[in-house]
Structure formats: structure tokens, C-alpha cells
Amino acid sequence: MSSRMHLFVTDAGGYVAGSGNSDIYGPEFLLTEDIVLVTINYRTGILGIHSQYSVIDTDVNKNYIKGFLSLEDPDLGVSGNAGLKDMVMALKWVQKNIIHFSGDPNNVTIFGESAGGSSVHYLILSPMAKGLFHKAILQSGCALNIWAKGKRCGADTAQILGLETTDDRKILAFLQSVPVEKLLEASEIIPDEFVASSTRPHGPVVERPSSDAFLCQNPLDVIRSGNYSHVPIMIGFTTREGMLLEIKKNAKPFEPITDFESAIPNFLNLQRGSDISKMVAKQIKEFYYGYKEPLVHDKDTYYLVSISGFILETDNFFLRDLMRTVKYHKETSPVPIFLYRMSIETSLNMFKNIFEITEPGISDITTYSYKHVIILGVCHADDIGYLFKTLLTPEIDPGSNEDVAIKRFVKLWTNFAKYGDPNPKENDPLINVKWKPVEKNALHFLDIGKKLTVDTNPEAHRMAFWNQILEVLCNSGGLREIPVKLLPSTVEHLSLTRNHFPIIKSDAFAGLRYLRKLSLDGNNISIIKPFAFRGLPRLRELSIQQTPLATVAQFAFAGLQNITSIYLSHNKIRKVECFSFAGTSNLKLLVLTNNPIIKIESNAFSGLTNVERLNFPSGVRVLEPDAFNGLDTVGFLKLAFMDLPGLKEGTFRGLTNVGVLSIQESDLGVIESDAFDGLTFINNLYILNNKIDGIQELNFTQEQRIGYLKLQGNHILEIPRAETLNIGVDKLTVIANHFPCDCHIHTLLEGPLANGSLLEFISKNYCISPLEVNGKPMSDIDIDSIGRCQEEVTRGNLEAAKDSTSMCCKMKPQILILFCSFVFLFGYLSIY
């Protein structure tokens, strides 16, 4: 018998309950395909989540204690995550034994729903589980969900049982002496309210580093690092996941939400009662409920606003973080990710049908009488009924909606398990659409309804709202200090525009490790201290515009090792000091336009080693030597509208690996000797439309590797001497320039700028002087009629005299004195 691919199921239950038995996870539907199905049980609740890895102990009570407790003291060996470690042990068993059941240990797919889905995600992220599986399916759960993490509650449990201490050793010893039944009773007393702003008592925790740790980093950090198991992923959600909250509150009368600070996700860590917390709560209320106060008959609004169809609890507890998971994995992994949405409603929608979720809708607007109506949408966990036969599964009629849906679910899931792609290899009438994997800019998804359809970016408007919340907007708030202590440490986008920050102090944003985008526009910032933005390892975009900032100080932006864009336009910047951008080696775009910058100091841009575009303002008056030293690998560098006394020696020294260097529309003064010395590996050097008073030297050697030099549209007031020009470039173009058409023109036409093609040169360049030929093409004047300048004639005569002197040395001694005297006399008379 050939080996069959293997499906490994982790069950649901919110980490406090659940079982992998056939009451809910009957295998009949999935076994219509050629697979091996394995379901497992793992420790849950107080006996499972906070645990030590060992599951075998001769002292049963001590084993239970080690099974749940998580303490800070690393010497006690009580780290946490026992239930997840049970799954790792089960996967190791599969690797060793599944071949005996005709399974393939090299084709293992793990999948689960709810807590099972988040457990699958944790297994992807854990180094302990690497290599034990090859594909993963996450159904309505991921490690980023706000309910999928716990906290260390050993001290709380001990306190409930009568022990008041913070000593971990005493807590451990005490709890080891308590009967298991008492521990379970105590765990029931610990509140588990399933509130967005709270962290649940039982759930996965981040452990201290050790040899038996399951997870030592925050899940988001692991995803962004890319250091996890890169396996194909299938991930999805149901349209009304939030109906689960009605199930949890089924025994209680419905109470409309009034405390919207409780709806703020716990990972934002906002201080309750703070201005920021109140602002975010207000935004949530207005987005999901509008401007009215929730009433009892707005029960559906708890997970659905009837007017707009927005689902608060679905988004808050499930969808937002599932979408974040998809986004972050796509950024760090090349493997395919398939996203789905389940919208089908039949008799197999187990949870919604069991609990008969209804809404008191208004039947008579004049009398406000009510009747109960069934709410449309698919509840959390309703997908289980299409993959597994349960105790409540009805008889399935062939060809019915239920029958077709089961076959579709099974085919999609098992195709993915076999091939890493849910699409059929051959034409299949059940699956008549092409399900594309997600892309970075397009979240393709499959809608599984009574028909299959495909689309992009599910629930885009609602997700855009949460993206705004995660940005944390503190605009026009009148803030005079940066409220770092009030901000959530997990904030990704932060906008603090139009406040009153005069100074950005060193390490002003330290601790905001997840921050990716920061806007400080419209503040009255006048000073940025050195290392102001240190401690922001993930910051990609920084905007400081429309402020009175006058100086980019030394080391102001140093240490932003992953920044890609800095916008500094429309400020009052007059000077950029040395090493302002040290260490910003990944910066791609630096915008300095619309600033009155006068001076660029030496080494101002040192440390920028991969800039694609550097945009300068107009009006720069001083470029110090080595102004661009250390600026390595630039895509496009444009220097325009400058007013310089000259290009000094060493101005471009240290500038290397540039795609395009364009010096244009400027008054360059005098180009001094060695102005371009040290400029290396330039693909294209453009000197365009400038006023140049004179050229002391223009020296480009073959060693500098200048690919293309283009001189176009310049007004050059003085022709350089031939001996001062060395144009060792691969390609040269000199067109539309204006040169003096005086006695020096012969030197120009005989030099390297003419590039060996006299006729082409004079037809494409113009005269700037004398006045009577100004603006005329050189080809329109009689160059031969222009005499050589006197100094050129003199220089020629002196060179001839030198040659004649050499001849004197070769004559016979008897005529040497007379001939040489004649030569010297002739030369003297020629000069005077």
C-alpha cells in the first residue's frame, strides 16, 4: 500500500476545554479521501497552559502542579505551555509511527479551528516544532488573536486558596500540596470574561529561554523576524465569528455595550482612562454604532450594526488579527498563503443552529413591538460541521446543499494537504473557480457559500478602520511632550501632527519597538537632539514637515538602521551637519526640498549606503569638501538651483556607486582643480544648464569609472586650457552649451571636449561672446578668421625656442656659440 498524506487535528475549546473524540470530530467525511487522520487530546485550562514540559511523574499531584503553573523563577523549572508541548510530543510520535498506519511522515498537515487554529499557528512559530509538519490550516484562530494568549496566574490561584505571598518557591510548594479538585475549583473563580481589553488567565505564554521552551519571543516578533517554519498556509474565517459571544452569554440577559474602553484590544496596552484610551474608545463606538447610544433592542449590534453591516466582535476577536497574520507572513515568507471566507448557511451550521441565535427586531415602528428573527451569517465554529460528522449531524440527502458543501470542504482541505494547493489538479465540477494565493498588495480570497466565488481584500472598509486605530492618531491634541508612557508599546503607526513639541529629545520614542510609521508634521520642532529616534528597530517611514526646524544636527537621525523613507521638506532647514544620518544604511528616499538650506557640511550624508533618491532644495550656497563622503550606492542624486562661489577641491570625494548624478540649473562659480577627485563608479554624470565662470581643471580618469558624461545647456564664461582637461569616460556628449568664440576657441576645438568630431561639435554648441555672435551656433561663424590669442602665440614661440635650444646641444662646438646667440636674440625680439 502506498503512503498516504496525513492530517493532524488540534481541537478547539479556547484552551480551557475540548476533546479530539468522535462526538465532534467524527472522521467519516474526511475519510472519503485517501488520507490518514489523527486527532489528539492535550492538557487545557489550569492543568495545561502553565506547565513544565514533563508529563510523567511518580507523584500524580506534583505532576498536575507542574502541568499548569508558570512562575518567574527560572530555577524552578516551571515555564509554561504544557498543552502546546503535548502537541509537539504527538507530532514526534507521528513522525516515528505513522508509517505503520500507511501514513507518510514527510507529508503531514496540521489543522485546527479556534484554539486549534491558534495552536497550529503557534506550532508554525515554535522552534520546537520545526520539521515535524509540512503544511498548516488555520480555521478562525491565530496566535495574534487577543484571546489566544494568557498570563501567569499561579499567584492568583494561590491567593484564592488562602496563600498570600509573592515567593515563587512557597507558591509552588503550597500548590503541590493542594488536591487537584481544589485547584480546578480555584481556576473557575479566576475571571475569564472574554473582554477585548483584558488578557485571559489561561493561554499560551512567552517563556524564558531554556532548552525545553516552546516559545521565547512574542509571536509578532517571530513572524517579522522570518525565523519560523515556512510551510504553505490555508487560513480563513466565518462571516459572523462574533456570534460566539452570544453563546458565552446565553444564560444571561443581553446587556448592550456601554464601556467602549473595554473594546480596545489588549495588545495596545493603553492606560485606561487616559486621553488616548478615551479617544480610541470613542472612535470604536462611532464606527460601529454611529452617534446613538446602544439599546437593548440593538442586540445584533453587539456583533452587527444593522444599518452598515459592521461586526464589532467578529473584527475585534478574530478577523483583524487573522488579516494581520496574513499580511505579516506574506512579508516574510515566500510560501503560498490561501485565504478563505465561509458564508454558507445550512442545517450543518452547528453552533448557530444549536443555540438558536436570534435578534429582537422592530416589527412596528409606531408601537415598538418586537419579534425574534434569525440573524444572517455564519457563527464561529460552524465550519466544523462540514469537515467532521458530529453527534448532531442530520441525515444528508444526496445532492442537497449540505451534501455538496461537505464534498467541497473535504476536497479543498485534502487537496491542500496533498499538494500545498487547494485547487484541483484536474477539472472538478465541485470547484469551478481558481483560488489564488494572496499577494502583498492583493489579498485574494475564496468565498465558500452555496456557490464558490473569488474576490480580493475581504471586509476592506472595516480593516481600514482598525489599521487607523493601530496607527494611534494624536493629531491637533495640543500636546507639549511626546506621550510615550501613554502609548501602547505595540503601536505600528503613530501620528502626532499639529501639536507643540519644541524639542525632540534623545531616545524620545524608546520602547516603541513595533513602530513602522511616524509623523510629526506641523509641530513647532526647532531642535532634534542626537539619537532622537534610537530604539525604533522597525521604523520604515518618518515625516517631519512644515516645522521651524533650522538645523539637521549631528547624529539627529543616527541609529535608524531599517528606515527607508525620511521626509524633511517645507521646514526652515539652513544647515545639514556632519554625520546627521549615520547608521541609516537602508534609507531609500531622503526628501529635503523646500528648505532654505545654505550649507552642506563635510560628511553630512555619511552612512547612507543604499539611497535610491536624494532630493535637495534650491539655494544651497556652500558645499564643503567631502560633503558627500560616505554616500554610497545612490540611485538618483539631483543638485539643482545652487548658488555657489565654486566647486571646491574634494567636493564629491567619497561619493561612489551612483546611478545618476545631475548637477543642474545652478551657478557653479569656478570648478576648481580636483573638484571631482574621489568621485567613483558613476553610471551617468549630467552637468546641465548651469552658469560656470571658469574651469581650473576637469579631470576624469579611467580609474574613476564614469560611464557617461553629459555637458548640456551650460554657459561657460571662460574656455579651459587644453592641458587642464582629461575626459577619461566611456561616453561623452557635449551639446547646446555656450562658449566664448574668441581667440581661445582653437584650444577648445583641439581639446578633448570636442571628442574628435569638430564638425559635430560646432554644429551642436553655441557662442556666448563676443556680443555680435552671442547665441549663434559655432558653425555659423568663420572660425579660421579668429586669430589665436597672443598668449597662445607666445607660448608657441617659447616652446619653439625651447626646441631650438635643444638643437644647440647637438651642433659642433665651433658654431655652437654663434648659432645659439642668434636663436636667443630672435626669440627675444619676438617677445618684445
LINWOGI-V460246 format. One record per residue. N is the residue number from 1. RES is the residue in one letter. PSI is psi in whole degrees, -180 to 180 (999 if undefined). Layout:
N;RES;PSI + N;RES;PSI
//
This chain:
1;M;135 + 2;S;154 + 3;S;141 + 4;R;150 + 5;M;158 + 6;H;129 + 7;L;128 + 8;F;116 + 9;V;131 + 10;T;130 + 11;D;166 + 12;A;-175 + 13;G;7 + 14;G;22 + 15;Y;11 + 16;V;-12 + 17;A;-177 + 18;G;162 + 19;S;152 + 20;G;18 + 21;N;177 + 22;S;-1 + 23;D;-37 + 24;I;-32 + 25;Y;52 + 26;G;134 + 27;P;-2 + 28;E;-42 + 29;F;-47 + 30;L;-29 + 31;L;2 + 32;T;-13 + 33;E;163 + 34;D;81 + 35;I;167 + 36;V;123 + 37;L;130 + 38;V;124 + 39;T;149 + 40;I;165 + 41;N;147 + 42;Y;159 + 43;R;136 + 44;T;170 + 45;G;-148 + 46;I;-21 + 47;L;-1 + 48;G;-37 + 49;I;-43 + 50;H;96 + 51;S;169 + 52;Q;155 + 53;Y;-34 + 54;S;135 + 55;V;4 + 56;I;128 + 57;D;140 + 58;T;-27 + 59;D;105 + 60;V;-45 + 61;N;-40 + 62;K;-35 + 63;N;-40 + 64;Y;-43 + 65;I;-47 + 66;K;-21 + 67;G;-23 + 68;F;-26 + 69;L;142 + 70;S;115 + 71;L;158 + 72;E;-32 + 73;D;111 + 74;P;-20 + 75;D;-15 + 76;L;-12 + 77;G;30 + 78;V;92 + 79;S;-39 + 80;G;177 + 81;N;37 + 82;A;-42 + 83;G;-40 + 84;L;-36 + 85;K;-30 + 86;D;-41 + 87;M;-40 + 88;V;-43 + 89;M;-39 + 90;A;-40 + 91;L;-36 + 92;K;-38 + 93;W;-43 + 94;V;-46 + 95;Q;-35 + 96;K;-32 + 97;N;-14 + 98;I;-24 + 99;I;-28 + 100;H;-10 + 101;F;23 + 102;S;22 + 103;G;161 + 104;D;110 + 105;P;-13 + 106;N;9 + 107;N;70 + 108;V;126 + 109;T;126 + 110;I;138 + 111;F;157 + 112;G;164 + 113;E;143 + 114;S;-121 + 115;A;-29 + 116;G;-39 + 117;G;-44 + 118;S;-33 + 119;S;-40 + 120;V;-43 + 121;H;-43 + 122;Y;-38 + 123;L;-36 + 124;I;-38 + 125;L;-19 + 126;S;130 + 127;P;-22 + 128;M;-27 + 129;A;3 + 130;K;135 + 131;G;-3 + 132;L;-8 + 133;F;171 + 134;H;-14 + 135;K;162 + 136;A;140 + 137;I;123 + 138;L;113 + 139;Q;109 + 140;S;35 + 141;G;142 + 142;C;168 + 143;A;-19 + 144;L;-10 + 145;N;142 + 146;I;-20 + 147;W;-5 + 148;A;26 + 149;K;153 + 150;G;-170 + 151;K;165 + 152;R;114 + 153;C;21 + 154;G;-43 + 155;A;-37 + 156;D;-41 + 157;T;-44 + 158;A;-39 + 159;Q;-41 + 160;I;-34 + 161;L;2 + 162;G;4 + 163;L;121 + 164;E;98 + 165;T;157 + 166;T;6 + 167;D;115 + 168;D;-39 + 169;R;-40 + 170;K;-39 + 171;I;-46 + 172;L;-48 + 173;A;-40 + 174;F;-48 + 175;L;-29 + 176;Q;-18 + 177;S;-7 + 178;V;136 + 179;P;150 + 180;V;-40 + 181;E;-39 + 182;K;-38 + 183;L;-43 + 184;L;-39 + 185;E;-42 + 186;A;-39 + 187;S;-28 + 188;E;-24 + 189;I;-30 + 190;I;124 + 191;P;134 + 192;D;77 + 193;E;-11 + 194;F;49 + 195;V;137 + 196;A;-36 + 197;S;-10 + 198;S;154 + 199;T;132 + 200;R;152 + 201;P;-32 + 202;H;120 + 203;G;171 + 204;P;147 + 205;V;159 + 206;V;122 + 207;E;161 + 208;R;147 + 209;P;130 + 210;S;171 + 211;S;-24 + 212;D;22 + 213;A;139 + 214;F;-41 + 215;L;124 + 216;C;3 + 217;Q;156 + 218;N;137 + 219;P;-40 + 220;L;-39 + 221;D;-40 + 222;V;-46 + 223;I;-48 + 224;R;-25 + 225;S;-22 + 226;G;3 + 227;N;76 + 228;Y;-179 + 229;S;114 + 230;H;89 + 231;V;153 + 232;P;141 + 233;I;137 + 234;M;130 + 235;I;143 + 236;G;-177 + 237;F;166 + 238;T;160 + 239;T;-29 + 240;R;58 + 241;E;-35 + 242;G;-10 + 243;M;-20 + 244;L;-35 + 245;L;-33 + 246;E;-39 + 247;I;-43 + 248;K;-28 + 249;K;15 + 250;N;-34 + 251;A;-6 + 252;K;151 + 253;P;146 + 254;F;133 + 255;E;122 + 256;P;149 + 257;I;131 + 258;T;-25 + 259;D;93 + 260;F;-11 + 261;E;-26 + 262;S;-15 + 263;A;2 + 264;I;127 + 265;P;138 + 266;N;-29 + 267;F;-11 + 268;L;-22 + 269;N;39 + 270;L;141 + 271;Q;118 + 272;R;133 + 273;G;-11 + 274;S;163 + 275;D;-39 + 276;I;-42 + 277;S;-43 + 278;K;-38 + 279;M;-45 + 280;V;-42 + 281;A;-41 + 282;K;-41 + 283;Q;-41 + 284;I;-47 + 285;K;-48 + 286;E;-32 + 287;F;-43 + 288;Y;-26 + 289;Y;-5 + 290;G;-146 + 291;Y;7 + 292;K;161 + 293;E;136 + 294;P;138 + 295;L;171 + 296;V;-39 + 297;H;2 + 298;D;29 + 299;K;-43 + 300;D;-26 + 301;T;-19 + 302;Y;-32 + 303;Y;6 + 304;L;127 + 305;V;116 + 306;S;-35 + 307;I;-46 + 308;S;-9 + 309;G;22 + 310;F;142 + 311;I;100 + 312;L;-56 + 313;E;-32 + 314;T;-47 + 315;D;-45 + 316;N;-39 + 317;F;-17 + 318;F;-67 + 319;L;-46 + 320;R;-46 + 321;D;-25 + 322;L;-42 + 323;M;-38 + 324;R;-40 + 325;T;-47 + 326;V;-47 + 327;K;-49 + 328;Y;-37 + 329;H;-38 + 330;K;-31 + 331;E;-25 + 332;T;2 + 333;S;139 + 334;P;-8 + 335;V;156 + 336;P;147 + 337;I;123 + 338;F;123 + 339;L;138 + 340;Y;160 + 341;R;130 + 342;M;121 + 343;S;-1 + 344;I;141 + 345;E;117 + 346;T;-171 + 347;S;-9 + 348;L;-5 + 349;N;85 + 350;M;-57 + 351;F;-46 + 352;K;-40 + 353;N;-39 + 354;I;-46 + 355;F;1 + 356;E;59 + 357;I;120 + 358;T;169 + 359;E;130 + 360;P;98 + 361;G;152 + 362;I;122 + 363;S;-23 + 364;D;108 + 365;I;-22 + 366;T;-34 + 367;T;-7 + 368;Y;42 + 369;S;154 + 370;Y;151 + 371;K;154 + 372;H;134 + 373;V;148 + 374;I;132 + 375;I;135 + 376;L;148 + 377;G;162 + 378;V;124 + 379;C;157 + 380;H;135 + 381;A;1 + 382;D;-19 + 383;D;-21 + 384;I;-38 + 385;G;-11 + 386;Y;-10 + 387;L;-25 + 388;F;146 + 389;K;129 + 390;T;176 + 391;L;-21 + 392;L;6 + 393;T;126 + 394;P;174 + 395;E;134 + 396;I;117 + 397;D;131 + 398;P;134 + 399;G;-5 + 400;S;168 + 401;N;-39 + 402;E;-44 + 403;D;-47 + 404;V;-42 + 405;A;-43 + 406;I;-48 + 407;K;-36 + 408;R;-49 + 409;F;-50 + 410;V;-43 + 411;K;-44 + 412;L;-45 + 413;W;-45 + 414;T;-31 + 415;N;-46 + 416;F;-42 + 417;A;-36 + 418;K;-46 + 419;Y;-10 + 420;G;15 + 421;D;121 + 422;P;-13 + 423;N;142 + 424;P;149 + 425;K;-26 + 426;E;167 + 427;N;132 + 428;D;116 + 429;P;-23 + 430;L;-32 + 431;I;90 + 432;N;18 + 433;V;161 + 434;K;117 + 435;W;109 + 436;K;144 + 437;P;160 + 438;V;155 + 439;E;166 + 440;K;-36 + 441;N;9 + 442;A;109 + 443;L;83 + 444;H;141 + 445;F;159 + 446;L;127 + 447;D;118 + 448;I;89 + 449;G;-155 + 450;K;-21 + 451;K;155 + 452;L;130 + 453;T;159 + 454;V;152 + 455;D;-174 + 456;T;152 + 457;N;72 + 458;P;143 + 459;E;47 + 460;A;-40 + 461;H;-43 + 462;R;-39 + 463;M;-33 + 464;A;-37 + 465;F;-47 + 466;W;-32 + 467;N;-38 + 468;Q;-42 + 469;I;-43 + 470;L;-22 + 471;E;-30 + 472;V;94 + 473;L;121 + 474;C;52 + 475;N;146 + 476;S;36 + 477;G;-4 + 478;G;19 + 479;L;140 + 480;R;-11 + 481;E;152 + 482;I;121 + 483;P;57 + 484;V;-41 + 485;K;-21 + 486;L;-13 + 487;L;148 + 488;P;136 + 489;S;-18 + 490;T;7 + 491;V;137 + 492;E;-40 + 493;H;134 + 494;L;122 + 495;S;117 + 496;L;44 + 497;T;155 + 498;R;45 + 499;N;-157 + 500;H;63 + 501;F;106 + 502;P;-30 + 503;I;134 + 504;I;108 + 505;K;165 + 506;S;138 + 507;D;36 + 508;A;-27 + 509;F;19 + 510;A;135 + 511;G;-17 + 512;L;68 + 513;R;-19 + 514;Y;-2 + 515;L;127 + 516;R;-26 + 517;K;131 + 518;L;127 + 519;S;126 + 520;L;27 + 521;D;150 + 522;G;12 + 523;N;172 + 524;N;46 + 525;I;122 + 526;S;-20 + 527;I;133 + 528;I;115 + 529;K;159 + 530;P;139 + 531;F;36 + 532;A;-31 + 533;F;21 + 534;R;146 + 535;G;17 + 536;L;74 + 537;P;-18 + 538;R;2 + 539;L;126 + 540;R;-34 + 541;E;130 + 542;L;129 + 543;S;120 + 544;I;94 + 545;Q;154 + 546;Q;50 + 547;T;167 + 548;P;17 + 549;L;123 + 550;A;-25 + 551;T;131 + 552;V;102 + 553;A;162 + 554;Q;128 + 555;F;17 + 556;A;-41 + 557;F;17 + 558;A;144 + 559;G;0 + 560;L;76 + 561;Q;-18 + 562;N;9 + 563;I;139 + 564;T;-24 + 565;S;131 + 566;I;123 + 567;Y;116 + 568;L;32 + 569;S;162 + 570;H;37 + 571;N;-163 + 572;K;29 + 573;I;125 + 574;R;-18 + 575;K;139 + 576;V;113 + 577;E;169 + 578;C;144 + 579;F;28 + 580;S;-31 + 581;F;27 + 582;A;131 + 583;G;-1 + 584;T;62 + 585;S;-12 + 586;N;10 + 587;L;127 + 588;K;-35 + 589;L;125 + 590;L;118 + 591;V;117 + 592;L;16 + 593;T;160 + 594;N;45 + 595;N;147 + 596;P;49 + 597;I;126 + 598;I;-37 + 599;K;131 + 600;I;113 + 601;E;165 + 602;S;139 + 603;N;23 + 604;A;-33 + 605;F;18 + 606;S;133 + 607;G;-16 + 608;L;109 + 609;T;7 + 610;N;39 + 611;V;129 + 612;E;-33 + 613;R;130 + 614;L;110 + 615;N;115 + 616;F;156 + 617;P;175 + 618;S;162 + 619;G;6 + 620;V;131 + 621;R;-20 + 622;V;120 + 623;L;106 + 624;E;156 + 625;P;141 + 626;D;22 + 627;A;-31 + 628;F;15 + 629;N;133 + 630;G;-5 + 631;L;104 + 632;D;133 + 633;T;81 + 634;V;130 + 635;G;-51 + 636;F;122 + 637;L;114 + 638;K;124 + 639;L;108 + 640;A;154 + 641;F;39 + 642;M;157 + 643;D;85 + 644;L;146 + 645;P;-22 + 646;G;163 + 647;L;109 + 648;K;163 + 649;E;128 + 650;G;14 + 651;T;-43 + 652;F;14 + 653;R;132 + 654;G;-7 + 655;L;123 + 656;T;156 + 657;N;64 + 658;V;133 + 659;G;-56 + 660;V;124 + 661;L;113 + 662;S;118 + 663;I;112 + 664;Q;158 + 665;E;44 + 666;S;159 + 667;D;105 + 668;L;-5 + 669;G;-133 + 670;V;127 + 671;I;107 + 672;E;168 + 673;S;138 + 674;D;23 + 675;A;-35 + 676;F;12 + 677;D;135 + 678;G;-2 + 679;L;120 + 680;T;152 + 681;F;64 + 682;I;119 + 683;N;-47 + 684;N;122 + 685;L;114 + 686;Y;126 + 687;I;102 + 688;L;130 + 689;N;40 + 690;N;163 + 691;K;122 + 692;I;115 + 693;D;-36 + 694;G;164 + 695;I;106 + 696;Q;-38 + 697;E;140 + 698;L;100 + 699;N;111 + 700;F;116 + 701;T;162 + 702;Q;-31 + 703;E;-22 + 704;Q;-18 + 705;R;57 + 706;I;117 + 707;G;-48 + 708;Y;125 + 709;L;125 + 710;K;117 + 711;L;113 + 712;Q;134 + 713;G;16 + 714;N;151 + 715;H;104 + 716;I;115 + 717;L;-17 + 718;E;127 + 719;I;129 + 720;P;154 + 721;R;149 + 722;A;-39 + 723;E;-11 + 724;T;2 + 725;L;125 + 726;N;103 + 727;I;78 + 728;G;67 + 729;V;162 + 730;D;-37 + 731;K;139 + 732;L;132 + 733;T;127 + 734;V;102 + 735;I;152 + 736;A;23 + 737;N;161 + 738;H;119 + 739;F;155 + 740;P;129 + 741;C;62 + 742;D;-158 + 743;C;-13 + 744;H;-7 + 745;I;-28 + 746;H;-40 + 747;T;-42 + 748;L;-47 + 749;L;-23 + 750;E;-5 + 751;G;-177 + 752;P;-19 + 753;L;-30 + 754;A;-16 + 755;N;28 + 756;G;5 + 757;S;85 + 758;L;-48 + 759;L;-43 + 760;E;-40 + 761;F;-49 + 762;I;-21 + 763;S;-19 + 764;K;2 + 765;N;167 + 766;Y;167 + 767;C;141 + 768;I;-23 + 769;S;160 + 770;P;174 + 771;L;-37 + 772;E;-16 + 773;V;7 + 774;N;128 + 775;G;-6 + 776;K;145 + 777;P;145 + 778;M;-29 + 779;S;-13 + 780;D;-6 + 781;I;159 + 782;D;93 + 783;I;-35 + 784;D;-25 + 785;S;-11 + 786;I;118 + 787;G;156 + 788;R;150 + 789;C;148 + 790;Q;-40 + 791;E;-28 + 792;E;-41 + 793;V;-45 + 794;T;-45 + 795;R;-38 + 796;G;-40 + 797;N;-41 + 798;L;-39 + 799;E;-37 + 800;A;-40 + 801;A;-38 + 802;K;-42 + 803;D;-39 + 804;S;-37 + 805;T;-38 + 806;S;-35 + 807;M;-35 + 808;C;-37 + 809;C;-18 + 810;K;-8 + 811;M;166 + 812;K;150 + 813;P;-34 + 814;Q;-22 + 815;I;2 + 816;L;-47 + 817;I;-46 + 818;L;-46 + 819;F;-44 + 820;C;-37 + 821;S;-38 + 822;F;-42 + 823;V;-45 + 824;F;-38 + 825;L;-44 + 826;F;-42 + 827;G;-36 + 828;Y;-43 + 829;L;-34 + 830;S;-36 + 831;I;-40 + 832;Y;999
//
